[in-house]
Amino acid sequence: MQTTFTPEQLADPLTARSNEILRTCVHCGFCTATCPTYKVLGDELDSPRGRIYLIKDMLENARVPDDKTVTHIDRCLSCLSCMTTCPSGVHYMHLVDHAREYIEQNYRRPLPDRVLRWVLARILPYPGRFRLALLGAKLGRPFRRLIPDARLRAMLDMAPRDIPAPSRNDSPQVFAAQGPRRKRVALLTGCAQRALNTDINDATIRLLRRHGCEVVIPRGMGCCGALTHHMGRTGESHAFAAANIRALTAEIDGAGLDALVINTSGCGTTVKDYGHMFAGGPLEADAARVAALAKDITEVMADLGLTDATHAVPLRVGYHAACSLQHGQGIKATPKELLAAAGFTVLEPRDSHICCGSAGTYNLMQPAISAELKARKVATLEATSPQVISAGNIGCMMQIGSGTAVPVVHTVELLDWATGGPRPQALRHAA
């Protein structure tokens, strides 16, 4: 794609990076075949190729974003399926992130949108606030029919049936390895996950310790920044990320770390991109060090190898591949191989590359499109007749779980069970 940015514009590192990305696009349209919003809406401007044209026009002309451009970019899930499909290697993620930041700085949204985004940014990254909000949503759910705004109804629907108490395992501490120590790892405990499902971190800690890992919860670590990053709120997202980088650098320079373990794939995609996010700044070197250590829990377990994985019932597991795992991090076979090694029968649904519609805060800000994608995903998963559905991202788990009676658990919970941990709570409820 030909671009006409001026030398003055290209002096900005973000614009220079977007220019590189735009120039790699050859207009082939392969991305439209795998784009979820194009499948649902059938509008070229709701495909990656269409959005690339809109972003190019907006950035090149340095114009104030119009309503049409904002609408189509807002509808993007950032599922990154287009990046997996693209034969030219267009790094769409960095381009759409730049577009969102530009929109946030140059476009005044309608008041309800501004309020919603402010509320989400002030609640979701903070587990204590989020837990209180979930309790409020649970109390307000009986009155959802009286609420005219679909986005507010979606927020009420997000509250789980049981809201867990805070886990003591999430506070800064060190868990000793069981047996000889093979690795020293830090665990990113996350933010929303700590309010929605405390079993995931607990299972991760048990699994890692059982396989010879000393597990560290660093002091000063919190939200990875993904939730606000994808809303274009760069200052807030970088503040979260910087806090994590400093906390983890202290551990790296202290007793050392072999890996930063992440069990929420949306966080993993963001943390692995810290080097790009802080390029050219004072934290660039430390951000790159942290990003290089970041590993999904399945990557770490594939390296360690499962030990005595004979304790679980050999259930049929419908595996949902989270977009941030398969497209954002390129991890496709590893979770399925681990589940099979643990004695489960792994079932993969049709169109497994298509997003479930969760996508961070997308199901709250674009509930209609999200609901359509959820219905499609649930239908394909249920068609495999699973006894349990497994996923590697809390957002996907909440999204799919709200549309099916089949228990939905994190992959790490099944691996923990198979190697001697407790039966996942969702399966106990189902039984």
Long-range contacts (C-beta under 8 A, 24 or more apart in sequence): 1-25, 1-26, 1-27, 1-52, 1-56, 3-56, 3-60, 4-60, 5-59, 5-60, 9-59, 9-60, 9-62, 13-279, 13-280, 14-98, 14-101, 15-59, 15-98, 17-94, 17-98, 18-55, 18-59, 18-94, 18-95, 18-98, 18-99, 21-90, 21-91, 21-92, 21-94, 21-95, 22-52, 22-55, 22-56, 22-95, 24-88, 24-89, 24-90, 24-91, 25-49, 25-52, 25-88, 25-90, 26-88, 28-87, 28-88, 30-85, 30-86, 30-87, 31-81, 31-82, 31-85, 31-86, 31-90, 31-92, 33-85, 34-81, 34-82, 34-84, 34-85, 34-353, 34-354, 35-81, 35-82, 36-77, 36-79, 36-81, 36-354, 36-355, 36-357, 36-373, 37-75, 37-76, 37-77, 37-369, 39-354, 40-369, 40-372, 40-373, 41-75, 41-369, 43-72, 45-72, 46-72, 46-75, 48-76, 48-82, 48-90, 48-92, 51-76, 51-96, 51-99, 52-90, 52-92, 52-95, 55-95, 55-96, 55-98, 55-99, 58-99, 58-102, 59-98, 59-99, 59-102, 64-106, 64-107, 65-102, 65-103, 65-106, 65-107, 69-103, 70-103, 70-107, 70-109, 73-99, 73-100, 73-103, 74-365, 74-366, 75-366, 75-369, 77-323, 77-355, 77-357, 77-359, 77-362, 78-230, 78-359, 78-360, 79-323, 79-324, 79-327, 79-355, 79-359, 80-269, 80-323, 80-324, 80-327, 80-328, 81-323, 81-327, 81-353, 81-354, 81-355, 83-327, 84-326, 84-327, 84-330, 84-353, 93-273, 93-328, 94-276, 97-229, 97-230, 97-232, 100-230, 100-231, 100-232, 101-232, 101-234, 102-232, 103-232, 104-231, 104-232, 104-233, 104-234, 105-232, 112-149, 116-151, 116-364, 116-365, 117-231, 117-233, 117-365, 120-227, 120-231, 120-361, 120-364, 120-365, 121-227, 121-228, 121-231, 121-233, 121-236, 124-191, 124-192, 124-227, 124-361, 125-191, 125-192, 125-222, 125-223, 125-225, 125-227, 125-228, 125-240, 126-191, 126-223, 127-166, 127-170, 127-191, 127-192, 127-194, 127-195, 128-166, 128-195, 130-191, 130-192, 130-195, 130-196, 131-163, 131-166, 131-195, 134-158, 134-159, 134-160, 134-163, 134-195, 134-196, 135-159, 135-163, 138-163, 150-367, 150-368, 151-364, 151-365, 151-367, 153-367, 154-363, 154-364, 154-367, 154-370, 155-364, 157-402, 158-363, 158-364, 158-398, 158-402, 160-196, 160-197, 160-398, 163-195, 164-195, 164-196, 164-197, 164-198, 164-199, 165-198, 166-194, 166-198, 167-194, 167-198, 167-201, 167-202, 169-198, 169-201, 169-202, 169-205, 169-217, 170-194, 170-198, 170-201, 170-217, 171-217, 172-217, 172-218, 172-219, 172-220, 172-221, 173-216, 173-217, 174-214, 174-215, 174-216, 174-217, 175-205, 175-209, 175-214, 175-215, 175-216, 175-217, 176-209, 176-214, 177-209, 177-212, 177-213, 177-214, 177-215, 178-209, 178-210, 178-212, 179-212, 180-212, 181-212, 181-213, 181-214, 182-211, 182-212, 182-213, 182-304, 183-212, 183-213, 183-214, 183-258, 183-259, 183-300, 183-304, 184-213, 184-214, 184-216, 184-255, 184-256, 184-257, 184-258, 185-213, 185-214, 185-215, 185-216, 185-257, 185-258, 185-259, 185-260, 185-261, 185-300, 186-215, 186-216, 186-217, 186-218, 186-221, 186-248, 186-251, 186-257, 186-259, 186-260, 186-261, 187-215, 187-216, 187-217, 187-261, 187-263, 188-221, 188-224, 188-244, 188-260, 188-261, 188-262, 188-263, 188-264, 188-267, 188-271, 189-217, 189-221, 190-223, 190-224, 190-263, 190-264, 190-267, 190-394, 191-222, 191-223, 191-224, 191-227, 192-227, 192-394, 192-395, 193-263, 193-264, 193-394, 196-394, 196-398, 197-394, 197-397, 197-410, 199-410, 199-413, 199-424, 199-425, 200-263, 200-264, 200-394, 200-410, 200-412, 200-413, 201-263, 203-410, 203-412, 203-413, 203-415, 203-416, 203-421, 203-424, 204-261, 204-263, 204-297, 204-412, 204-416, 206-416, 206-421, 207-297, 207-301, 207-412, 207-415, 207-416, 207-419, 207-421, 208-261, 208-297, 208-300, 210-307, 210-416, 210-419, 210-420, 210-421, 211-301, 211-304, 211-305, 211-306, 211-307, 211-419, 212-304, 213-300, 213-304, 215-261, 216-251, 216-255, 216-257, 218-247, 218-248, 218-250, 218-251, 219-247, 220-246, 220-247, 220-250, 221-247, 221-248, 224-267, 224-270, 224-271, 225-270, 226-266, 226-267, 226-269, 226-270, 226-360, 227-360, 227-361, 229-270, 229-277, 230-359, 230-360, 230-361, 231-361, 237-277, 238-277, 238-278, 241-270, 241-271, 241-274, 241-277, 241-278, 241-287, 242-278, 242-283, 244-271, 244-290, 245-274, 245-278, 245-283, 245-286, 245-287, 245-290, 246-286, 248-290, 248-293, 249-286, 249-289, 249-290, 252-289, 252-290, 252-293, 257-293, 258-293, 259-293, 259-294, 259-295, 259-300, 260-290, 260-293, 260-294, 260-295, 261-295, 261-296, 261-297, 261-300, 262-294, 262-295, 262-296, 262-297, 263-296, 263-297, 263-392, 263-410, 263-412, 264-392, 264-393, 264-394, 264-395, 265-296, 265-322, 265-324, 265-325, 265-328, 265-329, 265-331, 265-392, 265-393, 266-322, 266-324, 266-328, 266-360, 266-393, 266-395, 268-294, 268-295, 268-296, 268-324, 268-325, 268-328, 268-329, 269-324, 269-328, 269-329, 272-329, 296-325, 296-329, 296-331, 296-334, 296-392, 297-392, 297-411, 297-412, 298-331, 298-334, 298-335, 298-338, 298-392, 298-411, 298-412, 299-331, 299-334, 301-338, 301-415, 302-334, 302-337, 302-338, 306-338, 306-341, 306-342, 306-415, 306-418, 306-419, 307-419, 308-419, 308-420, 309-341, 309-342, 309-343, 309-415, 309-418, 309-419, 310-343, 310-418, 311-417, 311-418, 311-419, 311-420, 311-421, 312-342, 312-343, 312-344, 312-414, 312-417, 312-418, 312-423, 314-343, 314-344, 314-345, 315-344, 315-345, 315-386, 315-387, 315-388, 316-344, 316-345, 316-347, 316-384, 316-385, 316-386, 316-387, 316-388, 317-344, 317-345, 317-346, 317-347, 317-386, 317-387, 317-388, 317-389, 317-390, 317-414, 318-347, 318-348, 318-349, 318-381, 318-382, 318-384, 318-386, 318-388, 318-389, 318-390, 318-406, 319-346, 319-347, 319-348, 319-352, 319-389, 319-390, 319-391, 319-411, 320-349, 320-352, 320-356, 320-377, 320-381, 320-389, 320-390, 320-391, 320-396, 320-400, 321-348, 321-352, 321-353, 322-391, 322-392, 322-393, 322-395, 322-396, 323-355, 323-356, 323-359, 324-393, 325-392, 325-393, 326-352, 326-353, 327-353, 335-390, 335-392, 335-411, 338-411, 338-415, 339-390, 339-411, 339-414, 339-415, 342-414, 342-415, 342-418, 342-419, 343-418, 344-414, 344-418, 347-384, 347-385, 347-386, 348-384, 349-377, 349-380, 349-381, 349-383, 349-384, 350-380, 350-383, 351-376, 351-380, 352-380, 356-396, 356-399, 356-400, 357-399, 358-393, 358-395, 358-396, 358-398, 358-399, 359-395, 360-395, 363-395, 363-399, 370-399, 374-399, 374-400, 374-402, 374-403, 375-403, 377-403, 378-403, 378-404, 381-406, 382-406, 388-414, 388-424, 388-426, 388-427, 388-430, 390-414
